[in-house]
């Protein structure tokens, strides 16, 4: 584990250096340019085979496309929701999306979707609880999580 921590610290230092060299702004293109050097800690975090990288990018594009498709929300006149949803167990198995209508009408799938939402709430709490201005919202999220019996300790924010 110390070697992983050392590697993480080195990557963090490299990212800070890149930002410092660019007016305290860290841009993805600058990170890629820096990481082209195989001696950097960041180098191994990228796919350098253009054929493999191109396919991974197309998969990302497909995910973005799927996420953009909207349908009219049942019981919510005039509002739209995503037409497809990715449930956490399927993400662990290589991914896939289900029709939202099917998820909402199936008790077990709906429960998984609810637990995923509560995990997302926990990630929001973890990411933004340092902002005092969001205190009331964070408190509301915590109350909702308790109502649905999802302890904060079950956070996926690792």
SVG drawing of the C-alpha trace seen along z (x, -y; Angstrom):
<svg xmlns="http://www.w3.org/2000/svg" viewBox="-50 -33 61 42">
<polyline fill="none" stroke="black" stroke-width="0.4" points="0.0,0.0 2.8,-2.5 3.9,-2.2 0.3,-3.1 0.3,-6.0 3.7,-7.1 2.4,-6.9 -0.7,-8.8 1.4,-11.5 3.7,-11.7 0.7,-12.1 -0.7,-14.8 2.6,-16.7 2.7,-16.4 -0.8,-17.8 0.0,-20.6 3.2,-21.4 1.2,-21.4 -1.4,-23.8 1.4,-26.1 2.9,-26.2 -0.4,-27.3 -1.6,-30.1 -3.1,-27.8 -5.5,-26.2 -5.3,-22.5 -6.5,-21.7 -6.9,-18.1 -4.9,-18.8 -1.9,-20.1 -2.1,-16.9 -2.0,-14.7 0.9,-16.6 2.8,-16.2 1.9,-12.5 3.3,-11.7 6.7,-11.3 6.9,-7.7 9.0,-8.8 6.0,-10.6 3.7,-9.1 0.7,-10.2 1.9,-8.3 0.5,-4.9 -3.0,-6.4 -3.6,-6.9 -4.3,-4.6 -1.6,-5.4 -2.7,-2.8 -4.8,-5.0 -7.1,-2.2 -8.0,-1.2 -8.3,-4.8 -10.6,-5.5 -12.9,-2.6 -13.0,-3.7 -13.9,-7.2 -16.8,-5.9 -18.1,-4.0 -18.0,-7.2 -19.9,-8.9 -22.5,-6.2 -23.0,-6.6 -23.4,-10.3 -26.0,-9.7 -28.0,-7.3 -28.0,-9.7 -29.4,-12.5 -32.6,-10.7 -35.6,-12.0 -39.1,-10.8 -42.2,-12.4 -42.1,-11.6 -45.0,-9.4 -47.2,-11.3 -45.3,-14.6 -47.0,-16.7 -44.6,-18.6 -41.4,-17.2 -39.0,-14.9 -36.6,-12.2 -34.0,-10.0 -35.4,-7.3 -32.6,-4.8 -30.8,-4.2 -27.7,-2.4 -28.1,-0.4 -25.1,0.2 -25.1,4.0 -24.9,4.0 -22.1,1.4 -20.1,4.0 -20.8,6.5 -19.6,4.4 -22.4,2.0 -25.8,1.6 -28.9,-0.5 -32.5,0.3 -35.7,-1.5 -36.7,-3.8 -40.3,-2.7 -39.3,0.9 -37.2,-0.1 -39.9,-2.2 -42.6,0.6 -40.4,3.4 -40.2,3.5 -36.7,4.9 -35.3,2.7 -36.9,-0.3 -35.3,0.5 -31.9,0.7 -32.5,-2.6 -33.5,-4.2 -30.4,-2.9 -28.3,-4.2 -29.9,-7.6 -29.2,-7.6 -25.5,-6.6 -25.4,-9.6 -26.7,-11.8 -23.9,-10.5 -21.3,-11.4 -22.8,-14.9 -22.5,-15.2 -18.9,-14.0 -18.1,-16.4 -19.8,-19.6 -20.3,-19.4 -17.4,-21.8 -19.6,-24.6 -21.5,-26.1 -24.0,-27.7 -25.2,-24.2 -25.8,-23.2 -29.6,-23.1 -29.5,-21.1 -27.0,-18.7 -29.1,-18.3 -32.2,-17.5 -30.2,-14.9 -29.1,-13.3 -32.7,-13.2 -33.8,-11.5 -31.1,-9.0 -32.1,-8.1 -35.7,-7.8 -34.8,-5.2 -32.4,-3.4 -29.2,-3.9 -26.5,-4.7 -24.0,-7.3 -21.2,-4.7 -22.5,-2.9 -21.0,-5.6 -19.6,-4.5 -17.4,-7.6 -14.1,-5.7"/>
</svg>
